Amino acid sequence: MLPSVQQRRSTALRLNEMSELSNSESRRFFGFLERKQRWELSWRGWLVLGLLTLLVGYEVFLNVHSFLAVTHRVNTKVLVVEGWIQRYGFLAAEKEFKTAGYERIFTTGGPENGSGGYVNDYQTLASAAAEELKKIGVPERVIQVVPSHEIGRERTFSSAIALREWLLEHGTILDSLNIITNDCHARRTQLLFQQALGKNVKVGIIAVPNPDYDPRYWWRYSDGVREVISEGAAYIYARVFFHPRDSKTGTVNR
């Protein structure tokens, strides 16, 4: 037997009252808070997410050294040597110069550690690097010292700015150069020199391996752990937080 009109109306009223009661129970504090259903990960979901996180972390762990210690040469006749590198870096620079057909070397770097600041060009890492290169056989005539007067944080960028200003002052136009530096510092050096010199200059980079540890197993050596952690943090800072206004005020190749 079909329900009467009165019964249907009564049923509709009860359903409406239940809906209003449910809505009132899902709200608190005059409607400022509202309870809602939501999806969340089950234990299986958390397990898969945890495994994926471990897998990504393991890949990063294995490849972080090779990422930081990048070598990517460009076709150029100019080699830049960072003045703070170790002796094995200078030996590699001398070999690179002789075997790759470079015509000129620029040495960069600011005041030497412990000097208290800029005194003169002779007491800079750029000058010390030039002397070291001459001792191991690089001809003096191809070496140009380009000192930075800055000391403190982001010395690499200051060295790059000093090189840019020297090129502008002497009317020297470059469209490419390679920089030689130590190991895990390479990725950051390339980034900061590119920022300073501008997009019209191709910046190549050559990372010289540290002979004190095997880069394939860097985590087994204190020197390797120290370099990866410090240079990794420094690269993240340079990439994410360091936005120098000076990098936008002109380029070498105009």
C-alpha positions as CSV (number, residue, x, y, z in Angstrom):
1,M,0.0,0.0,0.0
2,L,1.4,3.4,-1.0
3,P,2.1,5.9,1.8
4,S,-0.4,8.7,2.1
5,V,0.5,12.3,1.5
6,Q,0.5,13.0,5.2
7,Q,3.0,10.2,5.8
8,R,5.3,11.4,3.1
9,R,5.2,14.9,4.6
10,S,6.0,13.5,8.1
11,T,8.9,11.5,6.7
12,A,10.3,14.5,4.9
13,L,10.1,16.6,8.1
14,R,11.9,14.0,10.1
15,L,14.7,13.8,7.5
16,N,15.0,17.6,7.5
17,E,15.2,17.7,11.3
18,M,17.9,15.0,11.3
19,S,19.9,16.9,8.7
20,E,19.7,20.1,10.7
21,L,20.7,18.2,13.9
22,S,23.7,16.7,12.1
23,N,24.8,20.1,10.8
24,S,24.6,21.6,14.2
25,E,26.7,18.8,15.7
26,S,29.4,19.3,13.1
27,R,29.8,23.0,14.0
28,R,31.1,24.7,17.2
29,F,31.7,28.2,18.4
30,F,28.9,29.9,16.4
31,G,30.0,28.2,13.2
32,F,33.7,29.3,13.3
33,L,34.8,25.7,13.7
34,E,33.5,23.0,11.4
35,R,34.1,19.3,11.5
36,K,34.8,17.7,8.1
37,Q,35.8,14.2,6.9
38,R,39.2,13.9,5.3
39,W,41.5,11.3,3.7
40,E,44.8,10.3,5.4
41,L,47.5,7.7,4.8
42,S,46.9,4.2,6.1
43,W,49.8,2.2,7.6
44,R,50.4,0.8,4.1
45,G,50.5,4.3,2.7
46,W,53.0,5.4,5.4
47,L,55.1,2.3,4.7
48,V,55.3,3.0,0.9
49,L,56.1,6.7,1.6
50,G,58.8,5.7,4.0
51,L,60.4,3.3,1.5
52,L,60.3,5.9,-1.2
53,T,61.9,8.5,1.1
54,L,64.7,6.0,2.0
55,L,65.3,5.2,-1.7
56,V,65.5,8.9,-2.7
57,G,67.8,9.6,0.3
58,Y,70.1,6.7,-0.7
59,E,70.4,8.0,-4.2
60,V,71.2,11.5,-3.0
61,F,73.7,10.1,-0.6
62,L,75.5,8.1,-3.3
63,N,75.5,11.0,-5.9
64,V,76.0,14.1,-3.8
65,H,79.8,14.2,-4.2
66,S,79.7,13.8,-8.0
67,F,77.0,16.5,-8.1
68,L,79.1,19.0,-6.2
69,A,82.5,18.1,-7.7
70,V,81.3,18.7,-11.3
71,T,83.6,19.0,-14.3
72,H,82.2,20.6,-17.4
73,R,84.7,22.2,-19.7
74,V,83.8,24.7,-22.4
75,N,85.8,25.5,-25.6
76,T,88.0,28.4,-24.5
77,K,91.6,29.8,-24.4
78,V,91.2,31.3,-20.9
79,L,91.8,29.4,-17.7
80,V,90.9,30.9,-14.3
81,V,92.6,29.5,-11.2
82,E,91.1,30.2,-7.7
83,G,94.0,31.3,-5.5
84,W,92.9,29.5,-2.3
85,I,93.2,26.0,-3.8
86,Q,95.7,23.4,-2.4
87,R,99.0,22.5,-4.1
88,Y,97.5,19.5,-5.9
89,G,95.1,22.0,-7.5
90,F,98.0,24.1,-8.8
91,L,99.7,21.0,-10.2
92,A,96.5,20.1,-12.0
93,A,96.2,23.7,-13.3
94,E,99.7,23.5,-14.8
95,K,98.9,20.2,-16.5
96,E,95.6,21.6,-17.8
97,F,97.3,24.6,-19.2
98,K,99.9,22.6,-21.0
99,T,97.6,20.0,-22.5
100,A,94.5,22.0,-23.4
101,G,96.0,24.8,-25.4
102,Y,95.2,27.8,-23.2
103,E,96.7,31.2,-24.0
104,R,96.1,33.0,-20.7
105,I,95.6,32.3,-17.0
106,F,93.8,34.6,-14.6
107,T,94.5,34.0,-10.8
108,T,91.8,35.3,-8.4
109,G,91.4,35.7,-4.7
110,G,91.2,38.2,-1.9
111,P,93.4,39.1,1.1
112,E,95.3,36.1,2.7
113,N,93.9,34.7,5.8
114,G,95.2,36.4,8.9
115,S,96.0,39.6,7.1
116,G,93.2,41.5,8.7
117,G,91.9,42.8,5.4
118,Y,93.3,44.2,2.2
119,V,96.8,45.6,2.4
120,N,98.1,45.4,-1.1
121,D,97.8,43.2,-4.2
122,Y,100.9,41.2,-3.2
123,Q,99.3,40.0,0.0
124,T,96.3,38.3,-1.8
125,L,95.6,34.8,-2.7
126,A,95.6,35.8,-6.4
127,S,99.2,36.9,-6.1
128,A,100.2,33.8,-4.1
129,A,98.6,31.6,-6.7
130,A,100.5,33.3,-9.5
131,E,103.8,32.8,-7.7
132,E,103.0,29.1,-7.2
133,L,102.1,28.6,-10.8
134,K,105.4,30.2,-11.9
135,K,107.4,27.9,-9.5
136,I,105.9,24.8,-11.1
137,G,106.6,25.9,-14.7
138,V,103.8,28.1,-16.0
139,P,105.3,31.0,-18.0
140,E,105.0,34.4,-16.2
141,R,103.9,36.1,-19.5
142,V,100.6,34.2,-19.6
143,I,99.6,34.9,-16.0
144,Q,97.4,37.8,-15.0
145,V,96.8,38.5,-11.3
146,V,93.3,39.8,-10.6
147,P,93.0,40.3,-6.8
148,S,89.9,41.0,-4.9
149,H,89.9,43.5,-2.0
150,E,87.0,41.9,-0.2
151,I,87.3,39.6,2.8
152,G,84.5,37.9,4.6
153,R,81.5,35.9,3.4
154,E,81.1,34.9,-0.2
155,R,84.7,35.5,-1.2
156,T,84.2,33.4,-4.4
157,F,81.6,35.9,-5.7
158,S,83.8,38.8,-4.8
159,S,86.6,37.2,-6.8
160,A,84.3,36.8,-9.8
161,I,83.2,40.5,-9.5
162,A,86.9,41.5,-9.4
163,L,87.6,39.6,-12.6
164,R,84.6,41.1,-14.3
165,E,85.7,44.6,-13.3
166,W,89.3,44.0,-14.5
167,L,88.0,42.8,-17.9
168,L,85.8,45.9,-18.3
169,E,88.6,48.3,-17.3
170,H,91.0,46.8,-19.7
171,G,88.5,46.4,-22.6
172,T,88.9,42.7,-22.7
173,I,85.9,40.8,-24.0
174,L,85.5,37.2,-23.2
175,D,82.7,34.8,-24.3
176,S,84.0,31.8,-22.4
177,L,86.4,30.6,-19.7
178,N,87.2,27.5,-17.6
179,I,87.7,27.7,-13.9
180,I,89.8,25.2,-12.0
181,T,89.1,24.7,-8.3
182,N,89.1,22.1,-5.6
183,D,86.7,19.1,-5.6
184,C,83.3,19.8,-4.0
185,H,83.7,23.6,-4.3
186,A,83.2,23.3,-8.1
187,R,79.4,23.5,-8.4
188,R,79.2,26.6,-6.2
189,T,82.2,28.3,-8.0
190,Q,80.5,27.8,-11.4
191,L,77.2,29.2,-10.1
192,L,78.7,32.3,-8.6
193,F,81.0,33.1,-11.5
194,Q,78.1,32.7,-13.9
195,Q,76.0,35.1,-11.8
196,A,78.8,37.7,-11.7
197,L,79.9,37.5,-15.4
198,G,76.4,37.3,-16.9
199,K,74.7,35.0,-19.3
200,N,76.8,36.0,-22.3
201,V,79.9,34.3,-20.9
202,K,80.1,30.5,-20.9
203,V,81.5,29.4,-17.6
204,G,83.2,26.0,-17.6
205,I,84.4,24.3,-14.5
206,I,87.1,21.8,-13.6
207,A,87.0,20.0,-10.3
208,V,90.4,18.7,-9.0
209,P,89.9,15.5,-6.9
210,N,91.3,15.6,-3.4
211,P,94.0,12.9,-3.2
212,D,93.4,12.3,0.5
213,Y,90.3,10.3,-0.1
214,D,88.5,8.2,-2.7
215,P,85.5,10.3,-4.0
216,R,83.5,7.1,-4.7
217,Y,83.5,6.3,-1.0
218,W,83.7,9.8,0.5
219,W,81.7,8.9,3.6
220,R,84.5,6.6,4.8
221,Y,86.9,9.6,5.2
222,S,86.7,12.5,7.6
223,D,87.9,14.9,4.9
224,G,85.2,13.6,2.5
225,V,82.4,14.0,5.0
226,R,83.6,17.5,6.0
227,E,83.8,18.7,2.4
228,V,80.5,17.2,1.3
229,I,78.6,18.6,4.3
230,S,80.2,22.1,4.2
231,E,80.1,22.6,0.5
232,G,76.6,21.1,0.2
233,A,75.3,23.5,2.7
234,A,77.2,26.4,1.1
235,Y,75.8,25.5,-2.4
236,I,72.2,25.4,-1.1
237,Y,72.7,28.8,0.5
238,A,74.2,30.2,-2.8
239,R,71.4,28.7,-4.9
240,V,68.4,29.5,-2.7
241,F,69.3,32.5,-0.4
242,F,72.1,34.4,-2.1
243,H,70.7,36.9,-4.6
244,P,73.4,39.6,-5.2
245,R,72.1,42.8,-6.8
246,D,75.6,43.2,-8.3
247,S,75.1,40.3,-10.6
248,K,72.5,42.3,-12.5
249,T,74.6,45.4,-13.1
250,G,76.4,44.6,-16.4
251,T,78.2,41.8,-18.1
252,V,81.6,41.2,-19.5
253,N,80.4,40.7,-23.1
254,R,78.3,43.7,-23.9
